[in-house]
Amino acid sequence: MSVVCIEGEMSIYRAAELKSVLLDPALAGGLLELDLSAVTEIDSTGLQLLLLARREVLARQGELRVVAQSPAVAEMLGQLQLDERLGAREHADAVEAD
């Protein structure tokens, strides 16, 4: 299992940096958990990086889960109905049930 915590912007301005942060553990396969609770802003590039990481994890029979998300991330994923695809809604439901 790998856990990746991202802080600050997930934007085009940090795309090269974030690509390696997300892809290195994604290419290892297994479970990849993302803590996005400290993300202050996410744009379409940040979203594309999340989807790329998910694709690479799934290609290796792994799983990607967003285990924590900031309001900015929750809003973006919710508006695009991608929260379930990225495991974000599933985790939120589990936390509420506790």
N, C-alpha and C positions, 0 to 999 in steps of 0.2 A: 504494500500500500504506500502511496505517495500522497503527501499533503502539501498543497501550494497555497500560500497566502499572498495576495496581491494588495498593495496599498497605492493610493493615489489614483491618477487617471488611467483608464483603459481606453486610450485614444490613438489616433493615427500618429501622434507625436511620440508615442512610446512603442509603436508596433514592432519594431525590430527587437527591442529588448524583451518585450512580453512574449514574442513568438518563441524564443528559446526557453524562457521560463516555463511556458506551458507545454511546448512540444517535447522537451527532453524527458520529463516524466511520462508524458503520454506515449512516447515511443517505447517505453519500457513495458507497457501493458499493465495488467492488473487493475487494481482499484486506484483511481485518481480522485482525491477529494480536494475541492477548491473552497477556500475561505475568501470570500469577496466582501467581507463586512467592512473593510477599510477602503473600498473603491469609492472615490468621490464623484467620478463622472465616467460614463461609458458611452461610446459612440458606435457607429456601425462597424468600424474596424475592430474595436474590442469585442463586439458580438461575433464577428467573423473568426476571431482567434479562438473564442470559446467553442464555436462549432467545429473548427478545424481540430482542436484538441479532442473533442468528443469523437469525431470521425476516426482519428488515429487510434484512440483507445479502443473503440469498438472493432476496428480492423484487427486488433490483437486479442480479441475476445475478452477485453477488460470492461470496466465500467467507470463512468465519470459522474460525480455527484457534486453539486454546489451545496456545501454544508452550512454556509453562512453567507448572507448577502446584505449589502447596504441598501438603503431606500432607492438609490439611483439604479442599482442592478435589478432590484425587485420590480421597479416600475418598467424598465426596458423589457425584461423577460415576460412580465405579465401582459404588457401591451401587445407583444408579438406572440403570445401564447407559447412561449418556449420554456416556461418554467418546468413543466413536466418532462420535456425532452432532455433537459439538463439536470434532472433529478432534484430541482429546487423545491417544487411543490410537495413532492413525496417527503422530503426531509422536514419541511415546515409542518406538515400534517402530523408527523411522528412526534415533533416537539410539542405541539398543542395537546396531543393525547396524553403526555406525561403528567 
